[in-house]
Amino acid sequence: MKLIKTAAVCLALLVSVLLIPTEALAVSDDDISAPAAVLMDASTGEVLYSKNPHEVRACASITKVMTLTLVMESLDSGKIKWTDTVTASAHASSMGGSDIWLEPGETMTVEEMVKATIVASANDAAVALAEFICGSEDEFVEQMNEKAKQLGMKETVFKNCNGLDEEGHVTSAYDVALMSRELIKHKSIFKFSNIWMDELRGGKTQIVNTNKLLKTYNGITGLKTGTTSQAGSCISATAERDGLSLIAVVLGAPTGTQRFTDAAALLDYGFANFSMYLPKIPDEAITEIAVGGGMTDKVKTTLEINNSFLIKKGADKDITYEISLPESIEAPVQKGQAIGKIVYKMSGSQIAEYPIAAADSIDEITLGDIFALLFKSLIGS
């Protein structure tokens, strides 16, 4: 038998919105003013609602979601540090649009540049970070496109790192959801995406977040807004309640206010209809199994379930389970060895499977062990 690998406690998450008919999950497209939108569960990547999800569109400063993803990866790898000093180049300082008016040669820390990029949507700060990490914005953009391919973002081509309108700089609502899901795996991003107002340059520069949902929506955690003439009003909004983390992407809304209305409607729908379900461990899964040819004749079982999966609210009452365990096993047994399994089902279809393992190791008894035990019993008598 194979040992359980630490990284594979759950063998499969086979949930597809738990076999609920698509019609039952639909949100009226009339409720969403934007031409393209997606609601995604952040933990599983399940799409809970979509409207033209693969339509190729500009996305303005939502582009910075990918920029920040590469920044966070560089921080995690140790390539750069939060306290590193970033010097603005003439190129970075020339961006225009939303910026913090960096002067050529002006310096800020990586942390300050990240704050400016996500809170103030600073185009100049985004470019300064890109140049700091890769030496040039062009090289950084190549890495952005490579990361997009790795994430399966098939409709995306980046031409810059800040989202200013440029011919051929495009993405889709689905792709934005994918890269937003990737960014929020770096939990420290929420330290910045939750900021409403802050300051830079020792208080000389005030910055305000353009994500008005931070002030109005319960559970909002971020993430990024964007507006240009080509893209319209866009947002990737992230929120969490009771362990359910959602990503609402809205591209091309007619107004800034409408993008917030659309995003809130998508999030409301998700929180009203879905929840995360953590299976309970049945008592009968924790038992003892007979062991043949071992130093002891029984081994206890253990079962770990530490991940939840997405269900429609109220569907937990329809979840059943089946336990498969042998009456006996042969020694040797190693701690953590899979000796059985539990399968969770809904409407007769499997939705998750977890291994039931040996809680202890049991050595195979040898001829020498038998003589030793026999000798011990004779001495004891």
N, C-alpha and C positions, 0 to 999 in steps of 0.2 A: 504494500500500500504506500501511496505517496504521502509525504508530509505536507501539512498545510503551510503555505507560504504566508508570512505575516501580511503581505500586501494583498492577499486574496481571501479575506475572510468571507466576503460575499462572492459567490461564484458567478452570479449573473443578476443583472437588473434588466428584466425583460419587459418592463412596463411600456405600454404604448397607450397612455391615458386610459389604461385598464379596460380596453376593449369597449369603451363607450362609443356609440355611433357618432360620427362626425356631426350629423345634424343637431345632436343634443348639445354639442359644445359651441355651436356657431354664435358669433356676435354679429349683429347686423352691420354691414358695411356702411349703412346710412348713419350709424352712430359715430363713425370715425370720419372726420372731415379730410384728413390727409389722404393722398393717393396711395401711400404705401405704409404698412405698419405690421409689426410682429409683437406678439406676447410670448415670451419664452420662460420656462422654468429653469432657473440658473443651475440647479443641482443635477438635473438629468439632461438638459438640453431639449426637452420636449417643447414643441411649438403648440401653444394652447389657443392661439388665434393668429390668423394672418390675412392680410389684404395686399395683394400684389407683392408678395415677399421677395421675389427675385427680379423685380423690375429694376433696371439699371438707372441709378440716379446720382446726382451730386449730394453730398451730405455735410458740406461746410465744416465747421469745427468739430463735428463728431469724429472727423479724421484723427483728432488728438487722442482718442481712445487707443488707437494703435500706437501712436507716438509714446504715450504713457506706459503702454504694455512693455515696449522695448526698454524704456527707462527703468521700470520696475525689475525687469529681468537683469539688467546691468547692475542694479543695486544688489539683487539677490546673489548674483554670481561673484560679487566683490570687485567687479571691474571698475565701479565708481562707488563713492560713499556720499551719504547725505551732506556731509560737511565739506566736500570738495568745492573748490572755487571755480565758477564758470565765468569766462570772460566773453562779453558780447562782441561779435565781429561786426564789421560794417554791413555785411550781408544780413545778419540777423536784425540789426538795428533799422534796416530799410523796409521791413515788412509792411507796416501800416495796418489798417483795419483795427481790430481789437488788439491792443498791446499795452505794455507798461512803459513805453517810451525809453527803451534802453538806449544808452549812448554807446558808440563804438568805444571799446576798452573798458566799459563799466563791468563791475564784477558783482556776482551774487552767489550764494551757495546753491548746490543742487536742490536742497529742500525749498529754498525761496523760489527758484525757477519752476519747480513742480507746482508749488502753490499758485504761482502766477499763471501757469499754463491751464490748470484745471479750474481755478476760481475765476480769474479774470479773462480766461480764454485767450491769453496773450500769445499772439503769433510770433512776436520777437523772442519770447522766452522759449517757445517750442523749438524754434530753429537753433537757438543758442545751445539747448540741451542736445539736439541732434548732432551739431558740430562737435560738441564736447565728447560725445560717445564715439562717433565714427570719423571725425576729422572734417567731414563735409556733409551738407544736407543731402546731396545726391547719393552718397554711399549709405546714409541712414535710410533713405527712401527705398533703396534696393533691399535692405534688410526688412523694411516694412512689407514689401511685396512678397518676400520669401516667407515671412511669418504668416501672411494672409494665405499663401498656398498651403502651408502646414496645417492651418486651421480649417481648410476646406472652403475658403471664401472665394467662390468661383466667379462672382460678378464684380470683383474689386480690382481696381488698378489705382495705385497711389502715384501721384506726380509731385507731391510736396508733403511736408509733415505737419502742416497747420490747417489745411482745408480751404485756403483761398481758392476762388474759382480759377480753374485751369483746364484747358481742353483735354479730355480723356481721363480726368481725375474723377472716378466713379466708384460706386458701391451699390449695395442693396440693403433693404431693411433686415433681411435674414442675415446677411454678412455682418451688419452692425451688431446684431444680437450675439453672433458668434464671438466677435472680438471683445464685446462688452463682458461676456461671460468669462473670457480669458483674463481680462484686466482685473475683475473683482476677485479672482483667485488670490490676488495679492491684497490681503486684508488691510494693509497699511494705506492703501489708496483712499479708504473711507475717512482717514484722518483729514484729508483735504477736500474730498467731494462733499462732505457734510458742512463745510465752512460757508456761512452766509456772508459775513463781513470780516475783513481783516486788513492788515496793513503791511507795507514793505518800506524799505529804506528808513528804518527806524521811526516809522510813523508818518513820514512825509508823503507817502503814496497810499491812498485808501483803495481797496479793491472790494467789489461786491459781486456775488455769484448771480449769474443770470437765470439760474434754475429756481424759479419761484415756487416749485413744489416743496422746496426745503422749508418753506414757511407755512404751507397749507396742507400737505399730505402726510397722514399718519404712517410712519414706518419708512419714509423715504430715506435712502442712503446715498443718492447721487443720480446721475453720473456726469452727463455732459450735454450741453446745448450747442446749437449751431445755427447760424443764419447768414445766407448770402442771396444775391439776386437769382442765381441759378438754382440753388438748393431749396429756397424757401425757408420756412421755419422748421427746425428739426430738434429732436431730443432722443437721447437714450436714457431712460429713467429706471433706476434700480430701487427696489424697496423690499423690506423683509418684515413679516409678521409671523409669530408662532412657528419659527423654523422654516417657513416657506419664503424662498427668495425668488423674486420675479424681475424680469427685464422687459420693459415696454419701449419699443422703438417706433418713433413716428418720424417719417420723412416727407418734406414738402407741404406741411400744413400751411393754410393761407395766411395765418397770422401767428405771432408769438403766443398770444393768449390761447389760440385754438390748439396749439401743440400741447400745452399743459392740460387742457380739457380732454384731448384725445388720450394722452398718456394716463391721466387719472382714471378715465373710463376703462381702459385696458387693465390697469392694476386693480381697480374695484372688481372687475369681472373675475380676475384670477383669484383674488382673496376670498370672494364670495362663493366660489365653486370648487376650489381645490384645497388640499391640505397635504402635509407630509405625514406618512404613517410609519411608525416604528413598531415592528412586530414584537409581541410579547413572547418570552421563552416559555413554552409549555412545561409543566412539571414532569411529564413523562419523557421529555427529552434528556433530562438529567437522571441517569440511572446507573446500574452496574451491569457489565457484560462479562459473561464467563470467559475465562482465558485457559486454553489448553496448552499444556507443556510449559507453563511458566513458573517462576519463583513464587508467585501468588496466583490464586485461582480466579480473581476478579479484577476488573479495572473500571473506574468511574468514568462517566462521560462528561463532556463539557461542550457548551455551545455559546458562541459569541455573535451577537447581532448588534452592530453599532452604527448602522446606516439606515436612513429612512428612504422611503420611495413615495412617489407622487400618486395620490388617489383623488377621486372626486369626493367631495364632502359627503359623509354618510355612507360611503361604500365600504367602510371597515367592517360593518356587520355582515357583509357578504364574503369576507375573506376566510378561507378554510386552510387547513394544513394537513400534510401527511408525513409521518415519521417513518423512516426506513432504518432499522437496526438489526444486525444479525443476533441470533441467540448466543453465539459464541465466536471467538476468534482465537487464532493460534499465536503463541509467543514466537519471536520477541515482539513487543509492542513499544513504540516510541511515543513519548509525550508529544501531543499535537498531531498525532497520526489520525487521518480521517478514517472513521470506522462506520459511518452512516451519514444520513443527511435528513434535512427537513425541507419540504417543498411547500410553498404557499401558493394558493390558487384562488382565482376568482372566475366564477361562471365556468368552472371546469378547466380553465387554462392556467398554466403556470405563469406566475409573475415574479417569483424570486426563489432562490435555492441557497441554502447554507449548509456547510459541513458540520456534522457532529463528530467530535474528536475525543481521543483518549486524554484523560486528565493527568495521567502519570505514565512513566516508562516501566515496563516489566520485562526482565531478562528471561531468555529461554533457559530452562533448567537443564543442566548437563549431568553426565554420569558422575563426575566429581562432586557436583552439588548433592546428588542423591546419597553418595557415600558419606559426605560430610554431615548431612542431616541424620543419616542412620547412626553414625558414630556419636553425634550429639545426643540422640535419643537414648542410646545405650548407656552413655556416661551419666545422663540425667537420671536414668532408672537405677 
